[in-house]
Amino acid sequence: MPASTSAAPHPHPLAAAARLVMLALVAILTLFATRDVTQLWWIALLAVAGLPSLLAPQHRLIGPLSRVAEVVVLGLAASQVAAVASIGGTVDGLGASAVLPYLAVPVTVTALRRRFSEGAALLAVTAATLLVGGALTEVGGERQLGQLGYLAVCAQWLILAALGLYAAGTLQKVMAVRGEGKPQPYAEATRLLTQLRTVARQLPGATLDPGGISEHLLEELRTVARADRGAVLSASGGGRLVVLAQAGLDRVDWETTLDADSAIADAWASQQAQTAARSQSRSHRGGDVSALIVPLVAGVRTVGLVVLEADAAQAYPPPVVSRVTALTRPAALRLEAALLFDEVRSLATNEERQRLAREIHDGVAQELVMVGYGIDNALATVFDDADETAEALRTLRGEVTRVITELRLSLFELRSEVDRQGGLAAAIAEYARTVGASGGLRVHLSLDESTARLPAATEAELLRIAQEAVTNARKHAGASNLWVTCEVDPPYAQIEVSDDGQGMADQRPDGRYGLAIMAERAERIRGRLEIRPRQPSGTTVAVVLGTSPRRDNLRGSAAAEGE
C-alpha cells in the first residue's frame, strides 16, 4: 500500500459534528420558511457536495472543489427557497435567510486552514450564484433579483461572512507576530554561533583571543598618543580587574581594585575618560607623570579599561583624548565578543576538564602515591636486606612503567577524534587495537558502517563511550580477549564492547565510576547504555542510538508473512 494512502487523514469528529448540526439547523429553518418537505432535497444536495471536503480536507483539488460545489448549491438553494417562501406568504424573498447560515461552514473551514484567498474566492462565487439564481427565479411574474428583501438578506450574510473571514485573517497575523516575539533560544543560539564562526574566520589571524585583541589595541593607541606604559584591564569578579595585555619596557603593578581612590575606579564607575597627574601603578618611582584611562563600553556595559601613562606633564590634552577614544569605541565591541567567546569556550570545556581532573586524581595520582610508599619501604630496608630492597625496586620500576603506559594511553585518548574521512568505526578500531596491543589483549573487530554520517557531536560522544568501555576492560576486567562491534546506519548506531574477564562483581570503584561517565554520555545523545554479563565469563557494554532500520524491515517482513 502506498505511504500516502496509509497516511491519509481521517475526518475530524468535531468538523463532522459541526457540519451535521449546521445541516440540521438549515433543514429546520427551511421547513419553517416553506412548509414544503420537498425543498429538503437542497439540504441533501448540500450534504453530498460537502462530503468530499469532509473526507479529504487536505487534498489539494478535492477539498477546494468540494467547497466550491457547496457554495454553488447554497446560492441556488437560497434563491429557490426564497421564491417558495414568497409564494407561501413571506415578504420579498426573506426566506433566503433560512439557507444562507450554512455559508459559515465552507468559509470557516478555509479560515481554519489559513486559506484566506480561497475564502474570498468562495464569497465571490456565492455572490455570483445568488445573482444568477435571483435572475432566473420569478415570483409573481417578477424577477426575484428585483426584490429588495432578497438582496438585503443576501448582502447581509455575505457581509457577515466577509467580516468573519477578515477577523480570522487579522487574528492569524497578530498570533504570528506574537509568535515571532517569543524567545526561541535554540534558534537564536544557532544564528549567533553561525555568525560568530563566520566573523571569527574573517578576523586577522582568525582568532577571538582577548589577549591578542588587547595587544593589538595598545599598538594602535601608541601610534596616536605617547605611552611609555600601557595596559588593557578587564573585570574578573570580586571587584577586581585583571591585566589582559601590557605595553612598555617594564612590567607594571597596576592598581586593579575598583573600590580604591583612583582614576581607574572613577573611569569604570562613570564610563567616561579620566586623566590624572599621578601614576595608576603601585610600583611607580616618582617624577612627572600623565595618565589617561579610557573605559571600553559596549552598549551600556563596561567591559574593560585602557590605561596609558607617559613620563611627562600634560601629555594627554583633549585632542589626544578624542583620538584615543575614537579608537577604543570599536575595540570595545571586539573585546566584548572575545570575552564572551572565551566564556562560552570555558563553559563548553569545563565538564571535560572536571572529568579529566577526577580521572587523574583517582587514577595516576593514586598510583604515584603507591609508588611513593614503595620507595619509603625500600629506603627502610636498604641497609638490612639488600635482596629484599632489590626486589622492591624492581617492583617499583614495573609500577613506574605501568603508570607511564597509562599516561601515554590517556594522552592518546585525548588526541583521538573521529576523522571526517575515516569515520566512527575507523576511530574506534584504531583505539581498540592500540589499547589491546599495550594491554596484551587479542582484539576481535566487527565493523559495519554505512556511508551516511551521524552528527559530529554524536560521533564524538560514541567514541568516548567506546574508549571508556575498552579502557575498563583493559584495566579492571583482567581479560584476555576483547570483542568490539560497531554498527552505524544513521540515525541508528550500536557500539558493543565485550571481554572475557572477571565480570562486574569484582570491579574496582573507579571502574564503576567509568560506567557512570558512559551513562551520562549516552543520556546526552538520547542513547541507551546496556551493561550485561557475558557467558561464560566477562562483561558486555553496549550503547544503542535509535532503532535499527534493518530490525524494522525484518519486523515488517514478518508481519507481512503472518498476514
C-alpha positions as CSV (number, residue, x, y, z in Angstrom):
1,M,0.0,0.0,0.0
2,P,1.4,3.4,-0.8
3,A,2.6,5.6,2.1
4,S,0.4,8.5,1.0
5,T,-2.7,6.3,1.2
6,S,-1.9,4.9,4.6
7,A,-1.2,8.3,5.9
8,A,-4.5,9.9,4.6
9,P,-6.1,12.0,7.4
10,H,-9.4,10.8,8.8
11,P,-12.4,13.2,9.2
12,H,-12.1,15.2,12.4
13,P,-15.1,14.3,14.7
14,L,-15.7,18.0,15.6
15,A,-15.7,19.0,12.0
16,A,-18.2,16.3,11.1
17,A,-20.4,17.1,14.1
18,A,-20.4,20.9,13.3
19,R,-21.4,20.2,9.7
20,L,-24.2,17.9,10.7
21,V,-25.5,20.4,13.3
22,M,-25.5,23.2,10.7
23,L,-27.3,21.0,8.1
24,A,-29.9,20.1,10.7
25,L,-30.4,23.8,11.6
26,V,-30.7,24.9,7.9
27,A,-33.2,22.0,7.3
28,I,-35.4,23.1,10.2
29,L,-35.3,26.7,9.1
30,T,-36.2,25.7,5.5
31,L,-39.2,23.7,6.7
32,F,-40.4,26.7,8.8
33,A,-40.0,29.1,5.9
34,T,-41.5,27.0,3.1
35,R,-43.6,24.3,4.8
36,D,-42.7,22.2,1.9
37,V,-40.8,18.9,2.6
38,T,-39.7,18.6,-1.0
39,Q,-37.4,21.6,-0.5
40,L,-35.2,19.5,1.8
41,W,-33.6,17.9,-1.3
42,W,-31.5,21.1,-1.4
43,I,-30.2,20.2,2.1
44,A,-29.4,16.7,0.9
45,L,-27.6,18.1,-2.1
46,L,-25.5,20.4,0.2
47,A,-24.5,17.3,2.3
48,V,-23.4,15.4,-0.8
49,A,-21.5,18.4,-2.1
50,G,-19.6,18.8,1.2
51,L,-18.9,15.1,1.7
52,P,-15.6,15.1,-0.3
53,S,-14.3,18.1,1.6
54,L,-15.1,16.4,4.9
55,L,-13.4,13.1,3.9
56,A,-10.3,14.6,2.2
57,P,-9.7,18.0,3.8
58,Q,-6.0,18.1,3.0
59,H,-6.3,17.2,-0.7
60,R,-5.1,20.0,-3.0
61,L,-8.0,19.5,-5.5
62,I,-10.8,17.6,-3.9
63,G,-11.2,19.9,-0.9
64,P,-11.4,23.2,-2.7
65,L,-13.6,21.8,-5.5
66,S,-16.0,20.4,-2.9
67,R,-16.2,23.7,-1.1
68,V,-16.9,25.5,-4.5
69,A,-19.7,23.0,-5.1
70,E,-21.1,23.7,-1.7
71,V,-21.4,27.5,-2.2
72,V,-22.8,27.0,-5.7
73,V,-25.5,24.7,-4.4
74,L,-26.1,27.1,-1.5
75,G,-26.7,30.0,-3.8
76,L,-29.1,28.2,-5.9
77,A,-30.9,26.7,-2.9
78,A,-31.2,30.2,-1.3
79,S,-32.9,31.7,-4.4
80,Q,-35.2,28.7,-4.7
81,V,-36.2,28.6,-1.0
82,A,-36.7,32.4,-1.1
83,A,-39.1,32.0,-4.1
84,V,-41.1,29.2,-2.5
85,A,-41.3,31.1,0.8
86,S,-42.5,34.2,-1.0
87,I,-45.2,32.2,-2.7
88,G,-46.2,30.9,0.7
89,G,-46.7,34.5,2.0
90,T,-43.3,35.6,3.3
91,V,-42.4,39.1,2.2
92,D,-39.9,39.9,-0.6
93,G,-37.5,36.9,-0.6
94,L,-36.6,36.9,3.1
95,G,-36.8,33.1,3.0
96,A,-33.2,33.1,1.7
97,S,-32.1,33.6,5.3
98,A,-33.2,30.0,6.1
99,V,-30.4,28.6,4.0
100,L,-27.6,31.2,3.9
101,P,-26.4,30.5,7.5
102,Y,-24.7,27.4,6.0
103,L,-22.3,29.8,4.3
104,A,-20.4,29.8,7.6
105,V,-19.3,26.2,7.1
106,P,-17.0,26.5,4.0
107,V,-15.8,29.9,5.0
108,T,-14.8,28.8,8.4
109,V,-13.0,25.7,7.0
110,T,-10.9,28.0,4.8
111,A,-10.1,30.3,7.7
112,L,-9.0,27.4,10.0
113,R,-6.7,26.2,7.2
114,R,-5.3,29.7,6.7
115,R,-6.5,29.8,3.1
116,F,-7.9,33.3,3.2
117,S,-7.7,33.9,-0.5
118,E,-9.7,30.7,-1.1
119,G,-12.3,32.0,1.4
120,A,-12.6,35.3,-0.5
121,A,-13.0,33.4,-3.8
122,L,-15.8,31.3,-2.2
123,L,-17.6,34.5,-1.2
124,A,-17.3,35.8,-4.7
125,V,-18.7,32.6,-6.2
126,T,-21.6,32.7,-3.7
127,A,-22.4,36.3,-4.6
128,A,-22.4,35.4,-8.3
129,T,-24.5,32.3,-7.8
130,L,-27.1,34.3,-5.7
131,L,-27.3,36.9,-8.5
132,V,-27.7,34.3,-11.2
133,G,-30.3,32.4,-9.1
134,G,-32.2,35.5,-8.4
135,A,-32.2,36.5,-12.1
136,L,-33.5,33.1,-13.1
137,T,-36.2,32.8,-10.4
138,E,-39.6,34.6,-10.8
139,V,-42.1,35.3,-8.1
140,G,-45.5,36.6,-9.2
141,G,-44.2,37.4,-12.7
142,E,-41.3,39.5,-11.3
143,R,-37.6,38.5,-11.2
144,Q,-36.5,37.8,-7.7
145,L,-33.4,39.9,-8.3
146,G,-35.6,43.0,-8.2
147,Q,-36.9,42.2,-4.7
148,L,-35.2,44.4,-2.0
149,G,-35.8,41.8,0.7
150,Y,-33.9,39.1,-1.3
151,L,-31.0,41.5,-2.0
152,A,-30.9,42.7,1.6
153,V,-30.7,39.1,3.0
154,C,-28.0,38.1,0.5
155,A,-25.9,41.2,1.2
156,Q,-26.3,40.7,5.0
157,W,-25.0,37.1,5.0
158,L,-22.2,37.9,2.5
159,I,-21.0,40.9,4.6
160,L,-21.1,38.8,7.8
161,A,-19.1,36.0,6.2
162,A,-16.6,38.5,4.8
163,L,-16.2,40.2,8.3
164,G,-15.6,36.8,9.9
165,L,-13.0,35.9,7.3
166,Y,-11.3,39.2,7.7
167,A,-11.3,38.9,11.5
168,A,-9.8,35.4,11.3
169,G,-7.0,36.7,9.0
170,T,-6.2,39.6,11.3
171,L,-6.1,37.3,14.3
172,Q,-3.8,35.0,12.5
173,K,-1.4,37.8,11.7
174,V,-1.5,39.0,15.4
175,M,-0.7,35.5,16.6
176,A,2.1,35.2,14.1
177,V,3.7,38.5,15.3
178,R,3.4,37.3,18.9
179,G,5.0,34.0,17.9
180,E,7.9,35.8,16.3
181,G,8.3,37.9,19.5
182,K,8.6,34.8,21.8
183,P,12.1,33.8,22.8
184,Q,13.4,30.9,20.7
185,P,16.7,30.2,22.5
186,Y,18.0,27.4,20.3
187,A,17.2,29.1,17.0
188,E,18.8,32.3,18.3
189,A,21.8,30.5,19.6
190,T,22.3,28.7,16.2
191,R,22.1,32.0,14.4
192,L,24.5,33.8,16.7
193,L,27.0,30.9,16.8
194,T,26.9,30.7,13.0
195,Q,27.6,34.4,12.7
196,L,30.4,34.1,15.3
197,R,32.1,31.4,13.3
198,T,31.8,33.4,10.1
199,V,33.2,36.6,11.7
200,A,35.9,34.7,13.6
201,R,37.2,33.3,10.3
202,Q,37.4,36.9,8.8
203,L,39.3,38.4,11.7
204,P,43.1,38.9,11.5
205,G,44.6,35.6,12.5
206,A,41.1,34.1,12.7
207,T,41.1,34.5,16.5
208,L,38.9,35.8,19.2
209,D,41.6,35.8,21.9
210,P,41.1,38.7,24.4
211,G,44.8,39.0,25.0
212,G,45.6,39.2,21.3
213,I,42.9,41.8,20.7
214,S,44.1,43.8,23.7
215,E,47.7,43.8,22.4
216,H,46.6,44.9,19.0
217,L,44.6,47.8,20.6
218,L,47.6,49.0,22.6
219,E,49.8,49.0,19.4
220,E,47.1,51.1,17.6
221,L,46.9,53.6,20.5
222,R,50.6,54.1,20.7
223,T,50.5,55.4,17.1
224,V,48.2,58.3,18.1
225,A,49.3,59.0,21.7
226,R,52.6,58.8,23.7
227,A,52.6,55.8,26.0
228,D,55.7,54.8,28.0
229,R,53.4,52.3,29.7
230,G,50.0,50.9,28.9
231,A,47.6,48.1,29.8
232,V,44.2,46.8,29.0
233,L,42.3,45.7,32.1
234,S,39.1,43.6,32.4
235,A,36.8,42.6,35.2
236,S,37.3,39.3,36.8
237,G,34.7,39.4,39.6
238,G,35.0,40.3,43.2
239,G,35.5,44.0,42.5
240,R,38.9,43.5,40.9
241,L,40.5,43.8,37.4
242,V,42.8,41.6,35.6
243,V,45.5,42.6,33.1
244,L,44.8,41.3,29.6
245,A,47.8,42.9,27.9
246,Q,50.7,45.3,28.8
247,A,53.0,47.6,26.8
248,G,56.2,49.1,27.8
249,L,59.8,48.2,28.8
250,D,59.0,47.2,32.4
251,R,56.2,45.2,33.9
252,V,53.9,47.4,36.0
253,D,52.0,46.6,39.1
254,W,48.7,48.3,38.1
255,E,46.0,49.3,40.5
256,T,43.3,46.7,40.0
257,T,40.9,47.4,42.9
258,L,37.7,49.1,41.8
259,D,36.9,50.4,45.3
260,A,40.2,52.2,45.6
261,D,40.5,56.0,45.3
262,S,42.0,56.1,41.8
263,A,41.2,57.4,38.3
264,I,40.8,53.7,37.2
265,A,37.9,53.3,39.7
266,D,36.4,56.6,38.6
267,A,36.6,55.7,34.9
268,W,34.9,52.4,35.5
269,A,32.1,53.9,37.5
270,S,31.4,56.9,35.3
271,Q,32.1,55.3,31.9
272,Q,34.0,58.5,31.0
273,A,37.6,59.0,30.1
274,Q,39.7,60.2,33.0
275,T,43.1,62.0,33.1
276,A,45.4,62.2,36.1
277,A,48.7,63.7,37.1
278,R,49.8,60.7,39.1
279,S,50.6,57.1,38.1
280,Q,48.0,54.4,38.3
281,S,50.5,51.8,39.3
282,R,51.6,50.8,42.8
283,S,55.3,50.5,41.7
284,H,55.9,53.9,40.2
285,R,59.2,55.5,41.2
286,G,58.0,59.2,41.1
287,G,58.6,62.1,38.7
288,D,56.3,63.8,36.2
289,V,53.5,61.5,35.0
290,S,50.4,61.9,32.9
291,A,47.8,59.1,33.0
292,L,44.9,58.5,30.6
293,I,42.2,56.0,31.5
294,V,39.5,55.2,28.8
295,P,36.7,52.8,29.6
296,L,35.8,50.3,26.9
297,V,32.0,50.5,26.8
298,A,29.9,48.1,24.6
299,G,26.3,49.3,24.7
300,V,25.7,50.1,28.4
301,R,28.2,47.7,29.8
302,T,31.8,48.4,30.7
303,V,33.9,45.5,29.5
304,G,37.4,46.9,30.3
305,L,39.7,49.8,30.6
306,V,42.7,51.1,28.7
307,V,45.4,52.7,30.8
308,L,48.1,54.9,29.1
309,E,50.9,56.6,31.0
310,A,53.6,59.0,29.9
311,D,56.6,60.3,31.9
312,A,55.8,63.9,31.0
313,A,53.4,66.5,32.3
314,Q,50.2,67.3,30.3
315,A,50.8,64.5,27.8
316,Y,47.1,63.9,27.1
317,P,45.3,67.2,26.0
318,P,41.7,67.0,24.8
319,P,42.6,66.4,21.1
320,V,44.7,63.3,22.1
321,V,41.9,62.0,24.3
322,S,39.5,62.3,21.4
323,R,41.8,60.3,19.1
324,V,42.2,57.6,21.7
325,T,38.5,57.5,22.4
326,A,37.8,57.1,18.7
327,L,39.9,54.0,18.5
328,T,38.6,52.5,21.7
329,R,34.9,52.6,20.7
330,P,35.0,49.8,18.1
331,A,37.6,48.0,20.1
332,A,35.2,47.7,23.0
333,L,32.8,45.6,20.9
334,R,35.7,43.4,19.6
335,L,36.9,42.8,23.2
336,E,33.4,42.0,24.4
337,A,32.9,39.5,21.7
338,A,36.3,37.9,22.6
339,L,35.4,37.8,26.3
340,L,32.0,36.2,25.6
341,F,33.6,33.7,23.2
342,D,36.1,32.9,25.9
343,E,33.4,32.4,28.4
344,V,31.4,30.1,26.1
345,R,34.5,28.1,25.3
346,S,35.2,27.7,29.1
347,L,31.7,26.5,29.7
348,A,32.0,24.0,26.9
349,T,35.3,22.6,28.1
350,N,34.6,22.8,31.9
351,E,32.8,19.5,32.1
352,E,35.6,17.7,30.3
353,R,38.2,19.3,32.5
354,Q,36.4,18.2,35.6
355,R,36.2,14.6,34.2
356,L,40.0,14.6,33.5
357,A,40.7,16.1,36.9
358,R,38.7,13.3,38.6
359,E,40.4,10.6,36.4
360,I,43.9,11.9,37.2
361,H,43.0,12.1,40.9
362,D,41.5,8.7,41.1
363,G,44.0,7.1,38.6
364,V,47.5,8.3,38.1
365,A,47.7,10.3,41.3
366,Q,46.8,7.3,43.4
367,E,49.3,5.1,41.5
368,L,52.0,7.6,42.2
369,V,51.1,7.6,45.9
370,M,51.6,3.9,45.9
371,V,54.9,4.2,44.2
372,G,55.9,6.7,46.9
373,Y,55.0,4.2,49.6
374,G,57.1,1.6,47.9
375,I,60.1,3.9,47.8
376,D,59.7,4.5,51.5
377,N,59.6,0.8,52.2
378,A,62.7,0.3,50.0
379,L,64.6,3.0,51.9
380,A,63.6,1.4,55.2
381,T,65.1,-2.0,54.2
382,V,68.1,-0.8,52.1
383,F,70.7,-1.4,54.9
384,D,69.0,-4.5,56.4
385,D,68.2,-6.7,53.5
386,A,69.8,-5.9,50.1
387,D,67.9,-8.7,48.3
388,E,64.5,-7.5,49.6
389,T,65.4,-3.9,48.6
390,A,66.4,-5.0,45.1
391,E,63.1,-6.9,44.7
392,A,61.1,-3.9,45.9
393,L,63.0,-1.6,43.5
394,R,62.3,-4.0,40.6
395,T,58.6,-3.9,41.6
396,L,58.6,-0.1,41.7
397,R,60.3,0.0,38.3
398,G,57.5,-2.1,36.9
399,E,54.9,0.2,38.5
400,V,56.5,3.2,37.1
401,T,56.5,1.6,33.6
402,R,52.8,0.8,34.1
403,V,51.9,4.4,35.1
404,I,53.8,5.8,32.2
405,T,51.9,3.4,29.9
406,E,48.6,4.7,31.5
407,L,49.7,8.3,30.9
408,R,50.5,7.6,27.3
409,L,47.2,5.9,26.7
410,S,45.4,8.8,28.4
411,L,47.1,11.2,26.1
412,F,46.3,9.0,23.1
413,E,42.7,9.0,24.2
414,L,42.7,12.8,24.4
415,R,44.2,13.2,20.9
416,S,41.8,10.6,19.4
417,E,38.9,12.0,17.4
418,V,36.6,11.0,14.6
419,D,38.2,11.8,11.3
420,R,35.5,13.1,8.9
421,Q,37.0,11.0,6.2
422,G,37.7,7.8,8.1
423,G,34.5,7.6,10.2
424,L,33.5,6.5,13.6
425,A,34.2,2.8,13.1
426,A,37.8,3.5,12.0
427,A,38.4,5.7,15.1
428,I,37.1,3.0,17.4
429,A,39.1,0.3,15.7
430,E,42.3,2.3,15.9
431,Y,41.8,2.9,19.6
432,A,40.9,-0.7,20.4
433,R,44.0,-2.0,18.5
434,T,46.3,0.4,20.3
435,V,44.9,-0.4,23.8
436,G,44.8,-4.1,23.0
437,A,48.5,-4.1,22.0
438,S,49.6,-2.2,25.1
439,G,47.5,-4.5,27.4
440,G,48.2,-7.8,25.8
441,L,44.6,-8.3,24.6
442,R,43.5,-10.1,21.5
443,V,41.1,-7.7,19.8
444,H,38.3,-9.0,17.6
445,L,36.6,-6.3,15.5
446,S,33.3,-6.4,13.7
447,L,32.7,-3.1,11.8
448,D,29.6,-2.3,9.8
449,E,29.3,1.4,8.9
450,S,27.2,3.0,6.1
451,T,28.4,5.9,4.0
452,A,26.0,8.2,5.8
453,R,27.3,10.0,8.9
454,L,26.0,10.8,12.3
455,P,26.3,14.4,13.6
456,A,29.9,15.2,14.7
457,A,28.9,15.8,18.3
458,T,27.1,12.4,18.4
459,E,30.1,10.6,16.9
460,A,32.4,12.2,19.5
461,E,30.3,11.0,22.4
462,L,30.0,7.5,21.0
463,L,33.8,7.4,20.5
464,R,34.3,8.4,24.2
465,I,31.9,5.8,25.4
466,A,33.7,3.1,23.4
467,Q,37.1,4.3,24.7
468,E,35.8,4.2,28.3
469,A,34.5,0.7,27.8
470,V,37.7,-0.6,26.2
471,T,39.8,1.1,29.0
472,N,37.6,-0.5,31.7
473,A,38.1,-3.9,30.1
474,R,41.9,-3.5,30.0
475,K,42.4,-2.0,33.4
476,H,39.8,-3.8,35.6
477,A,38.5,-6.9,33.9
478,G,41.7,-9.0,33.7
479,A,40.6,-10.2,30.3
480,S,42.5,-11.9,27.5
481,N,40.1,-11.2,24.6
482,L,38.2,-8.1,23.6
483,W,35.3,-8.1,21.1
484,V,34.4,-4.7,19.6
485,T,31.3,-4.4,17.4
486,C,30.4,-1.2,15.6
487,E,27.2,-0.9,13.6
488,V,26.3,2.6,12.2
489,D,23.3,3.2,9.9
490,P,22.2,6.8,10.7
491,P,20.2,7.7,12.7
492,Y,20.8,4.2,14.2
493,A,24.1,3.2,15.8
494,Q,25.2,0.4,18.2
495,I,28.6,0.1,19.8
496,E,29.3,-3.0,21.8
497,V,32.4,-3.9,23.7
498,S,32.7,-7.4,25.3
499,D,35.5,-9.1,27.3
500,D,36.2,-12.5,28.8
501,G,37.4,-11.1,32.1
502,Q,36.1,-11.4,35.7
503,G,32.8,-9.6,35.1
504,M,31.2,-6.8,37.0
505,A,31.0,-8.2,40.5
506,D,34.7,-7.6,41.5
507,Q,35.4,-4.4,39.6
508,R,37.2,-1.6,41.4
509,P,35.2,1.5,42.3
510,D,36.9,3.6,39.7
511,G,35.7,1.1,37.1
512,R,32.1,1.7,38.2
513,Y,32.8,5.5,38.0
514,G,33.7,5.0,34.4
515,L,30.4,3.3,33.9
516,A,28.7,6.4,35.3
517,I,30.5,8.6,32.9
518,M,29.4,6.4,30.0
519,A,25.8,6.6,31.2
520,E,26.0,10.4,31.3
521,R,27.3,10.5,27.8
522,A,24.7,8.1,26.4
523,E,21.9,10.2,28.0
524,R,23.3,13.3,26.5
525,I,22.8,11.9,23.0
526,R,19.5,10.2,23.8
527,G,21.1,6.8,23.7
528,R,20.6,3.7,25.8
529,L,23.5,2.2,27.8
530,E,23.2,-1.6,28.3
531,I,25.5,-3.5,30.7
532,R,25.1,-7.2,31.0
533,P,27.2,-10.3,31.9
534,R,28.8,-12.2,29.0
535,Q,28.6,-16.0,29.1
536,P,30.6,-17.9,30.2
537,S,32.6,-15.0,31.7
538,G,33.1,-11.3,31.3
539,T,31.0,-8.3,30.6
540,T,29.3,-6.7,27.7
541,V,28.8,-2.9,27.5
542,A,26.7,-1.6,24.6
543,V,25.3,1.8,23.7
544,V,22.4,1.9,21.3
545,L,21.2,5.0,19.5
546,G,17.8,5.0,17.8
547,T,16.2,1.9,16.2
548,S,17.8,-0.3,13.7
549,P,16.1,0.1,10.3
550,R,17.1,-3.5,9.5
551,R,15.2,-4.7,12.5
552,D,12.2,-2.7,11.5
553,N,12.4,-4.2,8.0
554,L,12.6,-7.7,9.5
555,R,9.6,-7.0,11.7
556,G,7.6,-5.6,8.7
557,S,8.5,-8.7,6.6
558,A,7.4,-11.0,9.4
559,A,4.1,-9.1,9.8
560,A,3.5,-9.3,6.1
561,E,4.2,-13.1,6.1
562,G,1.9,-13.5,9.0
563,E,-0.9,-11.7,7.1
